[in-house]
Amino acid sequence: MKGGGPKIYEVIIIGGGPAGMTAGLYTTRSRLHTLLIESGIFGGQMPTTDLIENYPGFPQGVTGYELTRLMEEQAKRFGLETVNQETVEVRLDRDLKVVKTYESEYLCEALIICTGTEYRKLGVPGEKELTGKGVSFCSTCDGAFFQDRHVVVVGGGDSALTEALFLTKFVKELTLIHRRDALRATKIYQERAQAHPKIKFLWNSVVQEIKGDKEVRSVLVKNVKTGEVKELETDGAFIFVGISPKTEFLKGLIQTDEAGYILTNTNCETSVKGIFAAGDCRKQLLRQITTAVGDGSTAAFAVEKYLEGKE
């Protein structure tokens, strides 16, 4: 508390994924008074991942839920404060940063943005209306509802294939719809998917519409080479066609690229002094839990140096 006004935190972190939790661990261990604001559940996309095989220290892999639980417990151990609210705006007030949520406003000297990404939508008729009624963006959340049924998976990258492989635990048959004639995913996922008896492939195809009344019944699929449109009966449509950064609330405050990813230097510093970015919302080559964790620690250390320079 400074003077008689509202509480001013030394650091506010927006986003409770691996980048945000790591940043919070580092700032609180450095005895910086830190608030973490998370709009949903901790862990970002980790809790929706069945098995994480490429995070060091877990030779047999670890579930996304368990890794999230361990990170959250460790992050809070040193006194990290948290609130469960959605950030709608960030603005500057002289040297302070003001973070506005639907419920309140919070002030800080340094801000770390760790809001991550969200799944991109197809934007076709029926997608929005049938979300939660057969349209899904998370196989670990919804896969069990499709026991012994037929589903389609749309996409051709790592997410599409790992989610498709997970779905084979439940479904009778799965058709993977991809706009090209070759997959973009890591070779090991391609090999597993192509060898799986439950997975079929529909190449050079895009979904034009998802049809159904109270639940998904079929998808209209167009062949991009021949122009032929056909209707494919299905009980569910799982969409994995890429990701978009969750940075709309910044409204031009800091520099981003055309897609909305935050531009930073190697120290995670943005175009505005005292605002840092870490994890998947930052423009970078690779977006993994390991890179998010590295960003979180870098940003926290850079914040510490920034605050020392102000004194």
N, C-alpha and C positions, 0 to 999 in steps of 0.2 A: 504493500500500500504506500503510495507516495502522496503526501499532503492529505487533504480531506476528500479528494475525488475518488473516482472508481479505481479499483485495483488494476495496476499495470504489471503485466507479466514481463519477465525478461525475454521469454521465448513463447510463441504460440506455434504449434504444429497443426496443420490442417490435413487430416487423413491418417487413418490408423492401420494401414497396410504394413508390409515389412519395412519400407523406408521410414514411415512415420514412427513405428515402434522402435526402430534402431536409433533414430534421431533423438527420441525421447529418453531412451536408455543413456545415451551419451551426454545429453544436456543435463539431466538430473544427477548423473554421477559427477558432473562438473559443478554441481550445486547451483545450477541456474534454475530459477523459478519458472517452471514450464507447464503450459496447458496444452493438451491434445484434444482437438475437436474432430469427432468422427460421426458421420451422418448415419451409418449403418452398423454392421457388426465389424469387430476387429478382424484384421487379416487380409483385407482387400479381396482378391480373387483366390487366395490360398484355401479358405474353408470349402470352396466349391470344387477343389481338386482332390480326386480320390487318392492318388499316390504320387508323391513327389520323389523322383529318383535321382535328381541332379543337384540336390542341396548337400554340400559337404558335411560329413560327420554322421551320416545315416546310410551305411553301406547297403542295407536292405530296403532303403526308401523309408518315407514317413508319410502318414496321411496329412492332408492339408489342415484338417481340424486340429490334429495334435501339435503340428509345428506352430500354428497360430496360438494355441493355448500356452505353449512354452514361451513363445516370444512375448505374449501379453503379460504373463506372470513376471518375466524378467524385467520388462519395461517399467512395470509399476512398482517394482521392489524398492526403488530409490526415491519414491515420492512423486511420481508423475501424476498430475491431476488430469482428469478426463471429463468431457461432457459429450453426450450423445445428441448432437444437433447438426442441422444442415447449414452450411455456409452459403450465403446468398450474395455477399458483396465484400470486397476488401477496398479500403480507401486509405489515404494518407492524411494525417493530422499533424502538420509540422514534422517533427522527427519520429512521431509514433505511427504505428500501423493499427488501423481499426478493422476488426473482423466482425462482420454483422451476420447473425443467424436469424432465423424466424423468431426466436425467443429473446435474444439478447444481443449486446455488443460487448466485445472484449478488446482491450488495448494491449499492445506489446511494443517492445523496442526492436525485436527481430522476429521475422516470420519465416517459417519453412513450409513450403507447399508440397504436399505428398499425396495428392488426390488420386493419382493413378489413372486408370482408363476404364472404359465401359464397353460392353459388346456393341458392335455396329449392327444396325438393323438393315433389313433388306429394303424396307420402304414399299412393299407390295400390298395390294388389297388383301385383307384378311389377317395380316400379321399382327397388327395392334389389337384387333377385335378378338382374336383367338389366343392371345398370349395368356398363359395359365390354363388354357382349355385345349392343350395339345401342342401349342407353340411354346418352345422353351429355349433358353440360352444357357442352361446348366444341366448337364446329364447327371451329376452327382445329386442335385436337388430333386430331379424329377424322374430319373431313369426307372426307379422301382415301380412307378405307376404304369409302366408299359410292359409288364411281364407277359411273355409269349405273344407279343403283338408286332406289327410291322411299323417301322418308323423310317423317316428320311433324315439324313444329316446333310446340311448345306455348307460347303467349304472345302478347302484342300490344303490348309496349313496344319501346323502342329496341333493347334487347339481342336480343329475338326477331327483329326485322326485319333488323338488321345481320348476325346470325348466319345467318339464312335466305338473305340475299343472297350471303353468302360460300359457302354450301352449293351454290348454283346453279352454281358452277364445276365441281362434281363430279357431282351427282345428275342423274338423268333427269327426275324430277318431285318436287315438294315440296308438301305440304299443310300450311297453317298453320291450327292449331286455336286459336280464341279464344272465351272465354266470353261476350263481348259482340258487338254487331253493328257496332261501330266500333273502330278501332285507337286506342291511346293514344300511339303513337310520334310522333316529330318528323315534320312534314309531308314533308320531303325523303325520308325513309326510306319513308313510306307511298307516295309517288308512285313511287319506284323499284320497290318490291315489287309494287304493283298493276299496273305496266306490264310486269313480267317474265313472259315466256311460260311459264316453268317453275313458277311459284308459283300454287297454287290456295288458296282460302280456305274454311274450314268455320266458319261463324259460330254464335254462341249455343251453343257446345258445350264440354263438359269431358271429359277423359279419365278413365274410371272404372277401367280396368285395362290393364296392358301384358302381352300374352300371348306366350309362346314357351317353348321348351325350353332349348336351348343358345344360342339367339339370338332376338332379337325377330322375331315373325312377324306380329303384328297389335296393334291397340289397340281397346278397347271405348270408344265415344264416346256420350255422352248429350246430347241437345238439351235445354237448360235451359228452353226455352219449351214444347215439346210433350211432353217426357218420353221421346221415342223413343230407344231404344238401338240402335246398329248397330256392326258389327265392320268395321274398316278394315284391310285388309292393308297391311303396311309392313315395310321392312327395318331401319328405325331410328327412334328417338324422341329428339329433341333438346328438352330442357326449359329454358325461359327464362321463369319465372313470378315473377321478383322476387329480392330478395336479403335476407339477414339478417346483422346484425352479428356478428362473431366476438368476443364479450365474455363467454362463459359462464365462463371461468376467473377472472373478477373476483369472482364469487360474492357480490354485494351490497356489495363494498368501497366502490364509488363510486356516485353517483346515475346512473341510466339511465332512459329512458322505458320504456313498456310493451313495446316491441319489442326492447329491449336496447341501443339507441343511447345513447352516453355523453353526458350533459348537461354542457355547458361554458359559460363566458362567452366574450366576443369574443377574449380572450387565450388561449383553449384551456385554461384552468384548470378542473379538475374540482372536485368537492365536497371532495376531500382535498388538503390543502396539499402541494405538491411532486409531485403527479401531474397530468399534462397528457394531453390526447388530441388527435389530429390525423387528418384524412383521413376515409374513408368510415365508420369506426366511430363517428364523432361525429354527434350530431343536427344536421342542417343542411338547408337548402333544396335544394342541388344537390350531387351526388356525381360529380365528374369528376376527371381527372388534374390539371387546372389548379387546382381547389379543394384537392385533396390537397397539392399542392406549396405553395400559399399557406399552408395550415394548418401544414405541416411547418416552414416558416420562422418563422411566428408563434410556434409552440410552442417552438422552439429559442431564440428571442429572449426569450420569457417565462421559460424555464428559466434563461437566463443572468442575468436580473434577479433571479430568485428566489434563486439561489446567491450573488449579490453581497449580497443582503439578509441572508443568514445569517452572513456573515463579520463 
